[in-house]
Amino acid sequence: MLTFTGAADPKYSYLYWRCSDNNFTRNSTYQSNLNLLLSSLVSNGANGSCGFFNATAGQNPNRVYGLFQCRGDVTTSTCQDCVDSASKDATERCPTQKGGIVWYDECLVQYSDSYIFSTVQVNPNLTLRNTNNVTIEPIRFHELVLGLMNEARTQAANDPKKFATRKGNSTTPQTLYTLVQCTQVLSNSNCSRCLQQAISNLPNGMIGGRTLYPSCYCRYELYLFYNENLTLSPPPAPTLSPPSPPSPVTWPKGKSGISSSIIIAIVASITVSAVLFVAGYCFLTRRARKKYNSVPDEIGLLCIQEDPAARPTMATVVLMLNSYSVTLPLPQQPAFFYGTRTDLNKQITIGTDSDQSKSKSVSWSVDDSSITEVYPR
């Protein structure tokens, strides 16, 4: 474990580096692919890549994977300069190694001959601590650190930049500031898991510390070490205070507590609702009555059919009239008809039902009996 002082880090301050164990030959295809990859990282840092970029160069077995991650609160120009410095530093510190990683305070640059995207990497790692101890309630202080860190962890895991900051009170007069970040290729769950492990490795009892992993890192201090103007973290939750009593309402003199406009609006709403209810009830009642009154007429047509066998019995008629729902058959031709008399000595032609193909002739006889008019006594 390395130590550092409590002073703020200078711009583009170097933190740590590590090289892999496997090497490549100078002027080989792998070195050409590595140079191409680092050049791509630097150019994308200059083009404004939202603080993160990953790329590959070449084909197997000489393929190179690389990425850079800038701290979420730095400007685009700061990110560009940091990526450029870290890329040059990596090739100088790892001249023939196939993999390398360089941490600056403002950015991280990593490359490897193995796939490094979307997987949680916790090695190599570094834990830094402030040399000053917590003198006031150190256990409580550490609990506050973990509380703010876990709040930031939850926020960062669901943030597109995988970055979050939180601040709050501590056991000392100073404000406690925390910062967490993951590489943006990690899923929400992997980011949360990586930060959980990094937070658990923070130093205990110190007024400041940080844990650096290739996939994530976290830091806390008793001074503001990040740019609050470029962070999107919500402010700390305010202390809840009891609600204030409602202020008295003053009404104009000579008027009731409820204004006339409010009364008119209430009465109008009730009136409209009542009218709509009555109209709907009348409509439904009339439709049901109309439907019900048509049933006796249809039953009557069944009772005057020409074929007596097709006529319903009285018991059937009573059952039909008392039933809530009944299906009636189509009535047949009645036993009597209405025709037009043209000549008493000739045949009368009448039309038949539409389903018959021709007319039917019926002979009528003349009734020569006298007609007696009856008068009441």
C-alpha positions as CSV (number, residue, x, y, z in Angstrom):
1,M,0.0,0.0,0.0
2,L,1.3,3.4,-1.0
3,T,0.8,6.7,0.8
4,F,0.2,10.2,-0.3
5,T,-0.1,13.6,1.3
6,G,-3.3,15.5,1.8
7,A,-2.5,18.2,-0.7
8,A,-4.6,18.3,-3.9
9,D,-3.0,16.6,-6.9
10,P,-1.6,18.8,-9.6
11,K,-3.0,18.7,-13.2
12,Y,-2.5,15.4,-15.0
13,S,-0.8,13.9,-11.9
14,Y,0.6,10.4,-12.3
15,L,-0.6,7.8,-9.9
16,Y,0.5,4.3,-10.9
17,W,1.4,2.0,-13.7
18,R,1.7,-1.7,-14.4
19,C,2.9,-3.8,-17.3
20,S,2.0,-7.4,-18.3
21,D,4.4,-10.3,-18.2
22,N,4.2,-11.3,-21.9
23,N,6.4,-9.4,-24.5
24,F,6.4,-8.7,-28.2
25,T,9.2,-8.3,-30.6
26,R,10.2,-4.7,-31.6
27,N,9.0,-3.7,-35.1
28,S,6.6,-6.6,-35.2
29,T,3.0,-6.7,-36.4
30,Y,1.8,-6.5,-32.8
31,Q,3.8,-3.3,-32.1
32,S,2.3,-1.7,-35.3
33,N,-1.2,-2.6,-34.1
34,L,-0.4,-1.2,-30.7
35,N,0.8,2.1,-32.1
36,L,-2.3,2.3,-34.3
37,L,-4.5,1.6,-31.3
38,L,-2.9,4.3,-29.1
39,S,-3.1,6.8,-31.9
40,S,-6.9,6.0,-32.2
41,L,-7.4,6.6,-28.5
42,V,-5.6,9.9,-28.6
43,S,-7.6,11.1,-31.6
44,N,-10.9,10.1,-30.1
45,G,-10.0,11.9,-26.9
46,A,-9.6,15.0,-29.0
47,N,-12.9,14.5,-30.8
48,G,-15.0,14.7,-27.7
49,S,-15.9,11.1,-26.9
50,C,-17.8,11.8,-23.6
51,G,-14.8,10.8,-21.6
52,F,-14.6,7.2,-22.8
53,F,-13.5,5.2,-25.8
54,N,-12.6,1.6,-26.6
55,A,-11.1,0.1,-29.7
56,T,-9.3,-2.9,-31.2
57,A,-6.5,-3.0,-33.8
58,G,-5.3,-5.9,-36.0
59,Q,-6.3,-9.6,-36.2
60,N,-5.5,-12.6,-34.1
61,P,-2.9,-13.5,-32.9
62,N,-1.7,-9.9,-33.1
63,R,-4.9,-8.1,-32.1
64,V,-4.7,-5.4,-29.4
65,Y,-7.5,-4.2,-27.2
66,G,-7.5,-0.8,-25.6
67,L,-9.5,1.9,-23.9
68,F,-9.3,5.2,-22.0
69,Q,-11.6,6.5,-19.3
70,C,-11.5,10.1,-18.1
71,R,-12.9,11.2,-14.8
72,G,-16.5,12.3,-15.1
73,D,-16.0,15.8,-14.0
74,V,-13.1,16.9,-16.2
75,T,-13.5,19.0,-19.4
76,T,-12.9,17.7,-22.9
77,S,-9.6,19.5,-23.3
78,T,-8.4,18.1,-20.0
79,C,-9.4,14.6,-21.0
80,Q,-7.6,14.9,-24.4
81,D,-4.4,16.1,-22.8
82,C,-4.5,13.4,-20.1
83,V,-5.1,10.6,-22.6
84,D,-2.2,11.9,-24.7
85,S,0.1,12.0,-21.7
86,A,-0.9,8.6,-20.4
87,S,-0.5,6.9,-23.8
88,K,3.0,8.2,-24.2
89,D,3.8,7.2,-20.6
90,A,2.5,3.7,-21.2
91,T,4.8,3.0,-24.2
92,E,7.8,4.4,-22.2
93,R,7.1,2.3,-19.1
94,C,6.1,-0.8,-21.0
95,P,8.3,-0.7,-24.1
96,T,8.0,-4.3,-25.2
97,Q,5.1,-5.6,-23.0
98,K,1.9,-6.6,-24.7
99,G,-0.2,-5.1,-22.0
100,G,0.0,-2.0,-19.8
101,I,-2.1,0.3,-17.7
102,V,-1.5,3.8,-16.5
103,W,-3.5,5.7,-13.9
104,Y,-3.5,9.5,-13.8
105,D,-5.7,11.4,-11.4
106,E,-7.8,12.6,-14.4
107,C,-7.8,9.6,-16.7
108,L,-6.9,5.9,-17.2
109,V,-5.3,4.3,-20.3
110,Q,-5.2,0.5,-20.7
111,Y,-4.3,-1.9,-23.5
112,S,-3.8,-5.7,-23.7
113,D,-3.6,-8.7,-26.0
114,S,-6.5,-10.2,-24.1
115,Y,-10.2,-9.1,-24.2
116,I,-10.7,-6.4,-21.5
117,F,-14.1,-5.0,-22.4
118,S,-17.3,-5.6,-20.3
119,T,-15.5,-7.9,-17.8
120,V,-14.8,-6.9,-14.2
121,Q,-11.0,-6.5,-13.7
122,V,-9.7,-6.0,-10.2
123,N,-6.0,-6.7,-11.0
124,P,-3.7,-5.0,-11.0
125,N,-5.0,-2.7,-8.2
126,L,-3.7,0.0,-5.9
127,T,-4.9,1.4,-2.6
128,L,-3.8,4.9,-1.5
129,R,-4.3,6.4,1.9
130,N,-3.9,9.8,3.5
131,T,-1.2,9.9,6.1
132,N,-3.5,11.7,8.7
133,N,-5.7,9.7,11.0
134,V,-9.3,10.5,12.0
135,T,-9.2,11.7,15.6
136,I,-13.0,12.2,16.2
137,E,-15.1,9.1,16.3
138,P,-13.1,7.1,13.7
139,I,-15.6,4.3,13.7
140,R,-18.5,6.6,13.0
141,F,-16.5,8.4,10.4
142,H,-15.9,5.2,8.5
143,E,-19.6,4.4,8.6
144,L,-20.3,7.7,7.1
145,V,-17.8,7.1,4.3
146,L,-19.3,3.7,3.5
147,G,-22.8,5.2,3.5
148,L,-22.0,8.0,1.0
149,M,-19.9,5.6,-1.1
150,N,-22.8,3.1,-1.4
151,E,-25.2,5.9,-2.3
152,A,-22.8,6.9,-5.1
153,R,-22.3,3.3,-6.1
154,T,-26.0,2.9,-6.7
155,Q,-26.2,6.1,-8.7
156,A,-23.1,5.4,-10.8
157,A,-24.3,1.9,-11.7
158,N,-27.4,3.4,-13.4
159,D,-25.7,6.5,-14.9
160,P,-24.7,6.4,-18.6
161,K,-21.3,7.8,-17.7
162,K,-21.0,5.3,-14.8
163,F,-19.9,8.2,-12.6
164,A,-21.3,9.8,-9.4
165,T,-20.3,12.0,-6.5
166,R,-21.8,12.4,-3.0
167,K,-21.0,14.7,-0.1
168,G,-22.2,15.0,3.4
169,N,-21.4,15.7,7.0
170,S,-18.7,13.9,8.9
171,T,-17.6,13.7,12.5
172,T,-15.2,16.5,11.8
173,P,-16.0,20.2,11.0
174,Q,-15.2,19.5,7.3
175,T,-17.5,18.2,4.7
176,L,-16.9,14.7,3.4
177,Y,-16.6,14.3,-0.3
178,T,-16.8,11.0,-2.2
179,L,-16.4,10.0,-5.9
180,V,-16.9,6.7,-7.7
181,Q,-16.6,5.7,-11.4
182,C,-16.6,2.5,-13.6
183,T,-15.5,2.1,-17.2
184,Q,-18.5,2.6,-19.4
185,V,-18.3,-0.8,-21.0
186,L,-19.5,-2.5,-17.8
187,S,-23.1,-3.4,-17.3
188,N,-25.0,-1.9,-14.4
189,S,-24.7,-5.0,-12.2
190,N,-20.9,-5.4,-13.0
191,C,-20.3,-1.8,-12.2
192,S,-22.1,-2.1,-8.9
193,R,-20.2,-5.3,-8.1
194,C,-16.8,-3.8,-9.0
195,L,-17.4,-0.7,-6.8
196,Q,-18.6,-2.8,-3.9
197,Q,-15.3,-4.6,-3.8
198,A,-13.3,-1.4,-4.3
199,I,-15.2,0.3,-1.4
200,S,-14.6,-2.6,0.9
201,N,-10.8,-2.2,0.3
202,L,-10.7,1.5,1.3
203,P,-8.4,2.3,4.2
204,N,-10.1,2.6,7.6
205,G,-9.4,5.4,10.1
206,M,-7.8,7.8,7.6
207,I,-9.2,11.2,6.6
208,G,-8.7,10.3,2.9
209,G,-8.2,7.3,0.6
210,R,-8.9,5.7,-2.7
211,T,-8.9,2.3,-4.4
212,L,-7.9,1.9,-8.1
213,Y,-9.0,-1.1,-10.2
214,P,-8.8,-1.3,-14.0
215,S,-12.6,-1.5,-14.2
216,C,-13.5,1.0,-11.4
217,Y,-12.2,3.2,-8.7
218,C,-13.4,5.2,-5.6
219,R,-12.1,8.0,-3.5
220,Y,-13.0,10.1,-0.5
221,E,-11.5,13.2,1.1
222,L,-12.3,16.0,3.5
223,Y,-11.7,18.6,0.8
224,L,-13.3,19.2,-2.6
225,F,-11.2,17.3,-5.1
226,Y,-13.6,17.3,-8.1
227,N,-15.4,19.9,-10.1
228,E,-18.9,20.3,-8.7
229,N,-19.9,22.4,-11.7
230,L,-19.5,19.4,-14.1
231,T,-21.1,16.8,-11.9
232,L,-24.8,15.8,-12.1
233,S,-25.0,14.3,-8.6
234,P,-28.1,15.3,-6.6
235,P,-27.5,17.5,-3.5
236,P,-27.5,15.8,-0.1
237,A,-30.9,15.0,1.4
238,P,-32.0,18.0,3.5
239,T,-32.7,17.5,7.2
240,L,-36.5,16.9,7.7
241,S,-38.1,19.5,9.8
242,P,-41.7,19.4,11.3
243,P,-44.2,20.9,8.9
244,S,-45.2,24.5,9.7
245,P,-48.9,25.1,10.7
246,P,-51.1,26.2,7.9
247,S,-51.5,30.0,7.5
248,P,-54.9,31.4,8.3
249,V,-57.1,32.3,5.3
250,T,-58.5,35.8,5.3
251,W,-61.9,36.2,3.5
252,P,-63.3,39.6,2.3
253,K,-65.7,41.3,4.6
254,G,-69.4,40.9,4.0
255,K,-68.9,37.6,2.0
256,S,-69.2,34.0,2.9
257,G,-66.1,31.8,3.2
258,I,-66.8,30.1,-0.2
259,S,-67.0,32.4,-3.2
260,S,-70.1,32.5,-5.4
261,S,-68.1,31.4,-8.4
262,I,-67.2,28.2,-6.6
263,I,-70.8,27.6,-5.6
264,I,-72.0,28.1,-9.2
265,A,-69.4,25.7,-10.5
266,I,-70.4,23.0,-8.0
267,V,-74.2,23.4,-8.7
268,A,-73.6,23.4,-12.4
269,S,-71.6,20.2,-12.2
270,I,-74.2,18.4,-10.1
271,T,-77.0,19.6,-12.4
272,V,-75.3,18.3,-15.6
273,S,-74.6,15.0,-13.9
274,A,-78.2,14.6,-12.9
275,V,-79.6,15.5,-16.4
276,L,-77.2,13.0,-18.0
277,F,-78.3,10.3,-15.5
278,V,-82.0,10.9,-16.1
279,A,-81.6,11.0,-19.9
280,G,-79.7,7.7,-19.9
281,Y,-82.2,6.0,-17.6
282,C,-85.2,7.1,-19.9
283,F,-83.4,5.9,-23.0
284,L,-82.7,2.5,-21.6
285,T,-86.2,2.2,-20.2
286,R,-87.9,3.1,-23.4
287,R,-85.7,0.8,-25.4
288,A,-86.5,-2.1,-23.1
289,R,-90.2,-1.3,-23.1
290,K,-90.3,-1.2,-26.9
291,K,-88.6,-4.5,-27.2
292,Y,-90.9,-6.1,-24.6
293,N,-94.2,-4.7,-26.2
294,S,-93.3,-6.3,-29.6
295,V,-93.5,-9.8,-28.1
296,P,-97.3,-10.1,-27.7
297,D,-97.8,-9.0,-31.3
298,E,-95.5,-11.7,-32.6
299,I,-97.3,-14.3,-30.3
300,G,-100.6,-13.2,-31.7
301,L,-99.4,-13.9,-35.3
302,L,-98.5,-17.4,-34.2
303,C,-102.0,-18.0,-32.8
304,I,-103.8,-17.2,-36.2
305,Q,-101.7,-19.4,-38.4
306,E,-103.7,-21.4,-41.1
307,D,-102.4,-24.7,-39.8
308,P,-104.0,-25.4,-36.4
309,A,-101.2,-27.8,-35.5
310,A,-98.7,-25.0,-35.8
311,R,-100.6,-22.7,-33.4
312,P,-99.2,-22.6,-29.9
313,T,-101.2,-23.9,-27.0
314,M,-102.5,-21.7,-24.3
315,A,-100.0,-23.0,-21.9
316,T,-97.2,-22.2,-24.4
317,V,-98.6,-18.7,-24.8
318,V,-98.6,-18.1,-21.1
319,L,-95.0,-19.4,-20.8
320,M,-94.0,-17.0,-23.7
321,L,-95.6,-14.0,-22.0
322,N,-94.0,-14.7,-18.6
323,S,-90.5,-15.5,-20.0
324,Y,-87.8,-12.8,-19.8
325,S,-86.2,-13.9,-23.0
326,V,-87.9,-16.1,-25.7
327,T,-87.1,-17.1,-29.2
328,L,-90.2,-17.1,-31.5
329,P,-90.5,-19.1,-34.7
330,L,-91.4,-17.3,-38.0
331,P,-95.3,-17.2,-38.3
332,Q,-97.0,-18.9,-41.3
333,Q,-99.8,-17.6,-43.5
334,P,-102.9,-16.8,-41.5
335,A,-106.2,-18.6,-42.0
336,F,-107.8,-15.5,-43.5
337,F,-106.6,-12.9,-45.9
338,Y,-107.6,-9.5,-47.3
339,G,-108.2,-9.4,-51.1
340,T,-109.6,-6.9,-53.6
341,R,-113.0,-7.6,-55.0
342,T,-113.3,-6.8,-58.7
343,D,-116.3,-8.8,-59.9
344,L,-118.6,-10.9,-57.9
345,N,-119.1,-13.3,-60.8
346,K,-115.4,-13.8,-61.5
347,Q,-112.5,-15.3,-59.7
348,I,-110.5,-13.2,-57.4
349,T,-106.7,-13.3,-57.7
350,I,-104.6,-12.7,-54.7
351,G,-100.8,-12.6,-54.1
352,T,-99.2,-15.3,-52.0
353,D,-96.0,-15.2,-49.9
354,S,-92.8,-14.2,-51.6
355,D,-91.4,-17.8,-51.4
356,Q,-94.2,-19.1,-53.7
357,S,-93.5,-19.1,-57.4
358,K,-97.1,-18.3,-58.8
359,S,-100.4,-16.8,-57.9
360,K,-103.4,-18.7,-56.4
361,S,-107.0,-18.3,-57.5
362,V,-109.9,-18.5,-55.1
363,S,-113.6,-18.5,-56.0
364,W,-115.9,-16.2,-54.1
365,S,-119.7,-16.6,-53.8
366,V,-122.2,-13.7,-53.5
367,D,-124.2,-13.7,-50.2
368,D,-127.6,-12.4,-51.3
369,S,-129.0,-12.4,-47.7
370,S,-130.4,-9.2,-46.4
371,I,-128.7,-7.2,-43.9
372,T,-130.7,-6.3,-40.8
373,E,-129.7,-3.3,-38.8
374,V,-130.1,-3.8,-35.1
375,Y,-131.0,-0.9,-32.8
376,P,-130.8,-1.0,-29.0
377,R,-134.1,-1.1,-27.0
